Amino acid sequence: MLGTEDVVRVWNRAGNPMPDKRLDQYARALASGSRIGAYHALADDEEDRVILALYRVDRPRATFADLHQAPPLALASYHQLLHDLAREGLGPL
């Protein structure tokens, strides 16, 4: 399993322009609800749970209803974080 520092390094290698401190917040949010390891496809409900964890870094009181009402473009950066991990063969378990 990967730690949050490993996740931040993956995001840095992927060219994510966010500061490491911010990426660490996302990595911690991701790791708080899931272990990070070898990639596997997520079911829709699993993906929603993971995206909500990331979304709550910026909107701490967000609910699933808030997530589902957000325009797709507003969620694009959270999806990109997951895609960057997946390109490295990693993801939430």
N, C-alpha and C positions, 0 to 999 in steps of 0.2 A: 504494500500500500504506500501511496505517496503522501508526503506531508505538504503543508501549505507553501513552504518555501519551494518545493519541487514544482508545484502548480504555477507559482509566480514565474519561475524560470521558463517553463513551457510557454507561458503567455508572452514573456519577453522575447523568446526565440521566434515566436509567431509574428513579432513586430507590433505588438499591442503598445500604443503610445501612452497609456495611462501610467502615472507614477507608481512605483512599487508599493508604496503605502496603500494606495487605492486598490491595486490588484490583490494585495494581501487581505484586505477586507472582503473582497469577493471570494478569495480562496477559503478564508475562514467560514464564510457563510455556506459555501458549497460543502466543506468538510463537516460542518456542524450537523448536517442532515444525512450525509452519505460518506462512505469511504470512497477514496479515489484510487482507481486501479485500471486494469485492462478494459479497453472499450467494449461495450455491448450496446446494442440498440435499446433505447428506452421506450417503454409503453407510453401512451399519451399522458396518463395520470402521473407517471414517474417524471416525465419531462416537465409537466406543469409544476410539480412539487419542487424540482430543482430550479426552474426559472423563477418561481416565487421566492425561493431562498435568496437568489441573486438580486431580484427586484427589491426585496426588503432592505438591502444595504442602503438603497437610495430612498425608499419609502417604507420605513419601519412598520407602519400599521397596515400595510397592504394585505388584502385578502385575496382568495381565489377569484372572487367576483370582480375585484379591481383589476386583477391580471387579465381576466377574460374580456373586460371592457376597454383595456388599453389598445390603442392602435398598433398594428404589427410593427410599424417603424419604431415605436417607443420601446419595443422589446428586442429590436435587432441586435443591440450591443450585447445583451445577455445571451442570445442565441449564438452570437459570434464567439463569445468566451467558450461555450461548449464545443463549437466546431473546431476551435483552435486546439482544444484538448484532444478531440477525436482524430484530428490529422496526425497527432503524435501517438495514436493508438490507446488513448486514455479516456476515462470518463468516470462519472459517478456510478457507484455500485448500489 
